[in-house]
Amino acid sequence: MNARAQLPDLSHLWMPFTANKQFKAQPRLLASAKGMYYTSADGRQILDGTAGLWCVNAGHCREEIVSAIARQAGEMDYAPGFQLGHPLAFEAATAVAGLMPAGLDRVFFTNSGSESVDTALKIALAYHRARGEGQRTRLIGRERGYHGVGFGGISVGGISTNRKTFSGALLPAVDHLPHTHNLEKNAYSKGQPAWGAHLAEELERIIALHDASTIAAVVVEPMAGSTGVLVPPVGYLEKLREITAKHGILLIFDEVITAYGRLGEATAAHYFGVTPDLITMAKGVSNAAIPAGAVAVKREVHDAIVNGPQGGIEFFHGYTYSAHPLAAAAILATLDIYRRDDLFGRARKLSGAFQEAAHSLKGAPHVIDVRNIGLVAGIELAPRAGAPGARASEVFQKCFDSGLMVRYTGDIIAVSPPLIIDEAQIGQIFDQIGKVLKEVA
Ligand SMILES: Cc1ncc(COP(=O)(O)O)c(C=O)c1O
């Protein structure tokens, strides 16, 4: 069968974060998914080494989630969330709150990670304003951070390709901590690198420059995924927590990737034993079966706004689809699976075998670092002279052609499979990457 003959017209869709011309010259189309596998449009089985886009933590097309969504779509397709509610929205918020660290039990629903980040930044500003500190408007992000694509998210984010086109329109009062990636000090770390906690002290320098009274929040990914799997150095997050608490600055963990089991706990905050004031999430909250996101907020932060001086609507923010009935149904079914199947525990148990399999690539052609935590690994390749990213792009393509989905960013290959993966499939992923590395120049 000629796969190309079956292709739809590719010209109208402007694809996100994609080299459109290149893709349309050599399309990769997925047709269906089940469990650990995609089936491509040309009928090939593809092992999902990335949980889609770090999001299908419970594996694909879980019956309980599919039927919960279908049932809800037939019962009540949509209900406005402004001035009206529906029971599932409240139940979903209760279920999310039940999985958050103690104290973060107020939940604002969004539809994506980007919206969660922008929502969290706004909550931070609203909190300080409600407490009579409306001058606290400065936000601190981190180099190489990824916080989605809203103007707030790219402003606090630290990936220059995502910022440069829009540089004149970024939020004005933003600073960035240095990133923690250092191959000389930390290459081939297993779990948290030993070196780098001192980089959190840069926050004191930034605070001294602007004065704490002007700073609303610090936002970081506890484990930076999209930039290429940067695991926080031992003691780093603790130091950020200590400094922010000392200066009355809110700490936001962007857990769009890490929440819901990626590190073997409900959140990275649990894993690292560091509790922020707000946690942003999306992806795994609904197993990506329906777009959904949320911000979990410390009760004091919520109460300062909701019990604050503003009468009537306390927080002028929200989305037509906040707590959409289908999303609420998907969230409830998803969180039920995580609990019933103990998928976070499963990830924790598999993380040792995953670590060893990932580090078996040390010494493979082009590999200059392997790093990992939970069920995430980053494999950094030496870039080709004058063509950064080209080698990893070829690895990605060859993996896909041979039945394995990985991700790449720059010259870093990322692996983050669904938490239902088994040891044999873990071995298969890294063996396959090893084979492909031998084939690329
Ligand atoms: C840490 C983090 N924040 C925010 C986002 C943006 O999420 P979305 O693409 O759902 O807007 C992502 C996406 O990968 C992410 O990894």
The ligand as a Tripos MOL2 file, in Angstrom:
@<TRIPOS>MOLECULE
LIG
   16    16     1     0     0
SMALL
NO_CHARGES

@<TRIPOS>ATOM
      1 C1          7.1380   23.0320   32.3960 C.3       1 LIG1
      2 C2          6.1500   23.3800   31.3390 C.ar      1 LIG1
      3 N1          5.3580   24.4460   31.4850 N.ar      1 LIG1
      4 C3          4.4400   24.7810   30.5750 C.ar      1 LIG1
      5 C4          4.2880   24.0370   29.4180 C.ar      1 LIG1
      6 C5          3.2860   24.4380   28.4020 C.3       1 LIG1
      7 O1          2.2260   23.5540   28.3500 O.3       1 LIG1
      8 P1          1.2000   23.6000   27.1300 P.3       1 LIG1
      9 O2          1.9460   23.1810   25.9090 O.co2     1 LIG1
     10 O3          0.1230   22.6390   27.5550 O.co2     1 LIG1
     11 O4          0.6910   25.0000   27.0380 O.co2     1 LIG1
     12 C6          5.0890   22.9060   29.2220 C.ar      1 LIG1
     13 C7          4.9550   22.1000   28.0200 C.2       1 LIG1
     14 O5          5.7320   21.1960   27.7470 O.2       1 LIG1
     15 C8          6.0610   22.5760   30.1950 C.ar      1 LIG1
     16 O6          6.8670   21.5430   30.0480 O.3       1 LIG1
@<TRIPOS>BOND
     1     1     2 1
     2     2     3 ar
     3     2    15 ar
     4     3     4 ar
     5     4     5 ar
     6     5     6 1
     7     5    12 ar
     8     6     7 1
     9     7     8 1
    10     8     9 2
    11     8    10 1
    12     8    11 1
    13    12    13 1
    14    12    15 ar
    15    13    14 2
    16    15    16 1
@<TRIPOS>SUBSTRUCTURE
     1 LIG1         1 GROUP 0 **** ****
